Amino acid sequence: MGRRSRARSPLAASLAAGIAGALVSPAVLAHALAESRAAGQTLGWSFEPWVILPLLVSALGYAIGIASLWRRAGAGHGVRLRGASAFAAGWAALVVALLTPLDPLGSRLFSAHMVQHELLMLAAAPLLVLGRPLAVWAWALPQPWRRASGRFFHHPAWRLPWLLLTSPLVAWLLHALVLWLWHVPALFDAALDDPLVHTWQHLSFLLTALVFWWSVLGAVTRKEQGVALVSLFTTMVHTGALGALLTLARAPWYAHYVAIAPLFGLTALEDQQLGGVIMWVPAGAVYIVSGLALARRWIEPRPASRTAPGLEPR
């Protein structure tokens, strides 16, 4: 019995450390940055034009659009202040994930990479959707272009594929497929070794998360909200399962980190277990909180517009 306990103790210690680290991930990342400086590694901000330009254009378009909309309809009408604040917070999460030292740190520590991915999928994506960006960006256009965009969004050539893409089952499948495929060791290591593949990894995580959260947050009727609850619950289950597999693994999955993680005071397996717990615990909490909020709406339905968040300008 004592022998069995000793065999389990390293894993138990790793789990305890992982849970603590996941709950205070800023402290973990700050420690990793300090370790990188001590090891003589430079982790600076990223200034990739393909990242900066879309961020700047999206922020400027949203600022112009919200000003135009509120000037016409009155402050807080069409899109509420909390919606605009959600978009700003989601945009800030993108900046943290893609431009700060977290980005290069993710290529050195799996746990940092996991924080980056969760920021994209569980912070930026739902917050951006809540900001109703398509509606606001349309208001940034000149009036003739805005009317043309409204006709385009209502045209069957756009609307039917969009409704299919954002249907609960399709959105769920796409997000789940992308999440599991990219964690296959061969694909994950390929993303770390090739910047172009890495770009596609991040882009697919963000885009499928946007579609997933659009399907969930756009639920209006009781039936739709019930389906959204199932979608949230099952996503929490399968992402938690992936996090558990990473945490309970007896050997590291990703060869890329084997030689690099020790520079930060962690073995590759400890780093992977920490990343797994981040996916398992804090990420699961996001789904639970979102599900509770949706359950409250489901139990006490309120009159609402049929318009999905951000689908068309008002």
C-alpha positions as MATLAB code, in Angstrom:
seq = 'MGRRSRARSPLAASLAAGIAGALVSPAVLAHALAESRAAGQTLGWSFEPWVILPLLVSALGYAIGIASLWRRAGAGHGVRLRGASAFAAGWAALVVALLTPLDPLGSRLFSAHMVQHELLMLAAAPLLVLGRPLAVWAWALPQPWRRASGRFFHHPAWRLPWLLLTSPLVAWLLHALVLWLWHVPALFDAALDDPLVHTWQHLSFLLTALVFWWSVLGAVTRKEQGVALVSLFTTMVHTGALGALLTLARAPWYAHYVAIAPLFGLTALEDQQLGGVIMWVPAGAVYIVSGLALARRWIEPRPASRTAPGLEPR';
ca = [
       0.000    0.000    0.000;
       2.807    2.374    0.892;
       4.521    1.490   -2.344;
       1.393    2.387   -4.307;
       1.110    5.704   -2.492;
       4.716    6.554   -3.297;
       4.056    5.781   -6.968;
       1.154    8.188   -6.989;
       2.791   10.990   -5.044;
       4.567   12.687   -8.007;
       1.282   12.838   -9.931;
      -0.604   14.081   -6.873;
       2.011   16.766   -6.327;
       1.850   17.728   -9.986;
      -1.948   17.940   -9.896;
      -1.881   20.096   -6.770;
       0.706   22.376   -8.306;
      -1.237   22.433  -11.557;
      -4.512   23.436   -9.924;
      -2.824   26.174   -7.933;
      -0.976   27.367  -11.018;
      -4.086   27.337  -13.180;
      -5.980   29.467  -10.716;
      -3.162   32.000  -10.535;
      -1.928   31.728  -14.129;
      -0.711   35.363  -14.240;
       1.714   34.518  -11.413;
       2.806   31.364  -13.243;
       3.454   33.300  -16.441;
       5.286   36.058  -14.579;
       7.523   33.409  -13.006;
       8.139   31.873  -16.436;
       9.098   35.273  -17.837;
      11.514   35.807  -14.954;
      13.025   32.370  -15.576;
      13.418   33.180  -19.276;
      15.277   36.388  -18.476;
      17.512   34.489  -16.051;
      18.239   31.972  -18.798;
      19.130   34.774  -21.190;
      16.055   34.311  -23.400;
      14.247   37.333  -24.794;
      10.467   37.254  -24.863;
       9.286   40.498  -26.370;
       6.042   41.790  -27.818;
       4.972   40.567  -31.237;
       4.623   43.072  -34.060;
       3.405   40.824  -36.853;
       1.573   43.009  -39.435;
      -0.993   40.250  -40.167;
      -2.044   40.438  -36.499;
      -1.761   44.160  -35.834;
      -3.583   45.353  -38.959;
      -6.817   43.354  -38.428;
      -6.827   44.336  -34.748;
      -6.485   48.037  -35.585;
      -9.057   47.917  -38.403;
     -11.586   46.039  -36.256;
     -11.179   48.460  -33.333;
     -11.378   51.561  -35.523;
     -14.398   50.209  -37.396;
     -16.163   49.388  -34.140;
     -15.426   52.823  -32.661;
     -16.731   54.620  -35.770;
     -19.736   52.300  -36.007;
     -20.810   52.636  -32.380;
     -20.451   56.418  -32.554;
     -22.568   56.531  -35.720;
     -25.197   54.170  -34.315;
     -25.539   55.990  -31.005;
     -25.587   59.378  -32.705;
     -28.548   58.172  -34.765;
     -30.420   56.058  -32.208;
     -29.201   57.442  -28.903;
     -26.497   56.206  -26.558;
     -27.065   52.623  -25.493;
     -29.643   51.881  -28.201;
     -29.123   49.170  -30.814;
     -26.071   47.957  -28.941;
     -25.949   48.500  -25.194;
     -22.987   49.899  -23.331;
     -22.283   46.479  -21.850;
     -22.173   45.038  -25.370;
     -19.630   47.636  -26.454;
     -17.674   46.980  -23.260;
     -17.722   43.246  -24.000;
     -16.273   43.860  -27.454;
     -13.532   46.036  -25.958;
     -12.696   43.331  -23.414;
     -12.654   40.655  -26.122;
     -10.387   42.815  -28.277;
      -8.063   43.304  -25.313;
      -7.979   39.520  -24.797;
      -6.840   39.137  -28.419;
      -4.060   41.652  -27.804;
      -2.900   39.763  -24.709;
      -3.003   36.416  -26.520;
      -1.354   37.472  -29.768;
       0.890   40.482  -29.142;
       2.276   40.255  -25.605;
       5.229   38.049  -24.491;
       2.645   35.315  -23.908;
       2.863   34.556  -27.637;
       6.590   33.667  -27.805;
       6.345   32.059  -24.353;
       3.745   29.677  -25.801;
       6.374   28.227  -28.122;
       8.557   27.454  -25.085;
       5.988   26.258  -22.528;
       2.904   24.153  -23.265;
       1.126   25.648  -20.253;
       1.602   29.167  -21.653;
       0.369   27.946  -25.034;
      -2.721   26.591  -23.315;
      -3.395   29.937  -21.615;
      -3.086   31.586  -25.025;
      -5.576   29.185  -26.607;
      -8.072   29.564  -23.771;
      -7.869   33.344  -24.080;
      -8.759   33.025  -27.762;
     -11.588   30.517  -27.330;
     -13.076   31.271  -23.901;
     -12.425   34.980  -23.427;
     -12.042   36.757  -26.770;
     -14.599   34.744  -28.765;
     -17.678   35.020  -26.486;
     -16.943   38.640  -25.582;
     -16.588   39.651  -29.223;
     -19.873   37.919  -30.073;
     -21.638   39.765  -27.245;
     -20.454   43.031  -28.799;
     -22.525   42.367  -31.963;
     -19.625   43.371  -34.209;
     -21.249   42.823  -37.630;
     -24.040   45.249  -36.812;
     -21.648   47.868  -35.469;
     -19.140   47.527  -38.319;
     -22.009   48.015  -40.784;
     -22.769   51.354  -39.127;
     -19.173   52.414  -39.801;
     -19.895   52.283  -43.545;
     -21.387   55.113  -45.631;
     -25.172   54.863  -45.809;
     -25.378   53.380  -49.349;
     -22.808   50.714  -48.418;
     -24.650   50.034  -45.166;
     -27.892   49.414  -47.028;
     -26.082   47.181  -49.494;
     -24.549   45.190  -46.645;
     -27.990   44.788  -45.075;
     -29.358   43.411  -48.361;
     -26.363   41.093  -48.630;
     -26.839   39.668  -45.125;
     -30.509   38.973  -45.922;
     -29.792   37.386  -49.307;
     -30.210   33.583  -49.370;
     -26.711   33.223  -50.865;
     -25.335   34.473  -47.525;
     -28.094   33.778  -45.069;
     -28.629   30.064  -45.756;
     -24.944   29.030  -45.492;
     -24.597   31.286  -42.439;
     -27.582   29.692  -40.708;
     -26.137   26.256  -41.466;
     -22.677   27.205  -40.198;
     -24.046   28.678  -36.971;
     -26.566   25.897  -36.338;
     -25.833   24.262  -32.969;
     -24.779   20.855  -34.304;
     -22.498   22.162  -37.072;
     -20.923   24.808  -34.823;
     -20.367   22.216  -32.062;
     -18.831   19.682  -34.453;
     -16.501   22.189  -36.094;
     -15.211   23.503  -32.777;
     -14.757   20.028  -31.295;
     -13.046   18.690  -34.413;
     -10.582   21.575  -34.581;
      -9.803   21.350  -30.859;
      -9.069   17.618  -30.849;
      -7.224   17.501  -34.182;
      -4.802   20.271  -33.245;
      -3.887   18.443  -30.033;
      -2.764   15.373  -31.965;
       1.005   15.387  -31.225;
       2.114   15.396  -34.888;
      -0.107   18.386  -35.741;
       0.683   20.311  -32.549;
       4.447   19.901  -33.060;
       4.057   20.881  -36.723;
       2.368   24.124  -35.647;
       5.242   24.904  -33.285;
       7.844   24.208  -35.964;
       6.188   26.116  -38.827;
       4.938   29.725  -38.352;
       2.388   29.379  -41.166;
       0.883   26.230  -39.643;
       0.904   27.981  -36.253;
      -1.062   30.850  -37.767;
      -3.678   28.436  -39.121;
      -3.902   26.771  -35.720;
      -4.686   30.017  -33.921;
      -7.022   31.195  -36.679;
      -9.007   27.954  -36.673;
      -9.288   28.006  -32.869;
     -10.611   31.580  -32.917;
     -12.974   31.243  -35.895;
     -14.602   27.993  -34.764;
     -14.917   29.391  -31.229;
     -16.655   32.473  -32.646;
     -19.095   30.259  -34.544;
     -19.659   28.063  -31.479;
     -20.361   30.993  -29.153;
     -22.539   32.635  -31.808;
     -24.724   29.530  -31.847;
     -24.919   29.525  -28.037;
     -25.369   33.234  -27.349;
     -27.782   33.677  -30.258;
     -30.297   31.255  -28.699;
     -33.623   33.046  -28.231;
     -36.502   30.576  -27.868;
     -36.756   28.073  -25.020;
     -36.009   25.243  -27.444;
     -32.902   27.008  -28.780;
     -31.719   27.788  -25.268;
     -32.197   24.166  -24.253;
     -30.080   23.062  -27.223;
     -27.465   25.689  -26.310;
     -27.309   24.274  -22.767;
     -26.647   20.798  -24.166;
     -23.985   22.262  -26.458;
     -22.244   23.986  -23.550;
     -22.417   20.929  -21.310;
     -21.073   18.502  -23.896;
     -18.309   20.914  -24.866;
     -17.311   21.187  -21.211;
     -17.242   17.382  -21.011;
     -15.104   16.734  -24.075;
     -12.674   19.618  -23.440;
     -12.404   18.509  -19.818;
     -11.684   14.988  -21.024;
      -8.867   16.283  -23.214;
      -7.517   18.305  -20.295;
      -7.679   15.215  -18.074;
      -5.797   13.124  -20.649;
      -3.058   15.744  -20.806;
      -2.901   15.992  -17.014;
      -2.888   12.288  -16.272;
      -0.439   11.351  -19.024;
       2.621    9.383  -17.893;
       4.833   10.819  -20.641;
       4.922   14.130  -22.519;
       2.970   14.192  -25.778;
       4.848   16.966  -27.557;
       8.517   16.503  -28.470;
       8.954   20.228  -29.061;
       8.866   21.053  -25.337;
      11.093   18.245  -24.062;
      14.340   20.219  -24.304;
      12.853   23.691  -23.723;
      10.583   23.315  -20.660;
      13.504   22.522  -18.263;
      14.886   26.017  -18.957;
      11.858   27.288  -17.024;
      12.227   24.950  -14.067;
       9.693   22.372  -15.265;
       9.999   19.002  -16.913;
       8.061   18.624  -20.151;
       5.608   16.325  -18.357;
       5.021   18.797  -15.500;
       4.516   21.582  -18.032;
       2.013   19.441  -19.937;
       0.149   18.523  -16.738;
      -0.093   22.181  -15.792;
      -1.486   22.984  -19.238;
      -3.937   20.101  -18.949;
      -5.270   21.381  -15.645;
      -5.700   24.860  -17.147;
      -7.894   23.300  -19.830;
      -9.656   21.091  -17.289;
     -10.430   23.415  -14.353;
     -10.573   27.152  -15.173;
     -11.786   26.521  -18.724;
     -14.483   24.190  -17.408;
     -15.546   26.915  -14.995;
     -16.224   29.242  -17.947;
     -18.637   26.717  -19.441;
     -20.324   26.185  -16.064;
     -20.847   29.913  -15.461;
     -22.097   30.407  -19.040;
     -24.437   27.438  -18.645;
     -25.850   28.779  -15.377;
     -26.506   32.162  -16.979;
     -28.215   30.497  -19.922;
     -30.198   28.190  -17.628;
     -31.558   31.224  -15.821;
     -32.780   32.658  -19.130;
     -34.230   29.268  -20.035;
     -36.154   28.961  -16.754;
     -37.363   32.566  -16.849;
     -37.720   33.397  -20.568;
     -37.911   37.043  -21.558;
     -39.160   38.633  -24.770;
     -36.251   39.003  -27.150;
     -35.454   39.823  -30.730;
     -35.008   36.974  -33.181;
     -31.829   38.597  -34.453;
     -28.685   36.683  -33.630;
     -26.007   38.839  -31.978;
     -24.388   41.082  -34.542;
     -26.062   39.542  -37.599;
     -27.554   42.701  -38.994;
     -27.443   46.444  -38.282;
     -30.229   48.238  -36.521;
];
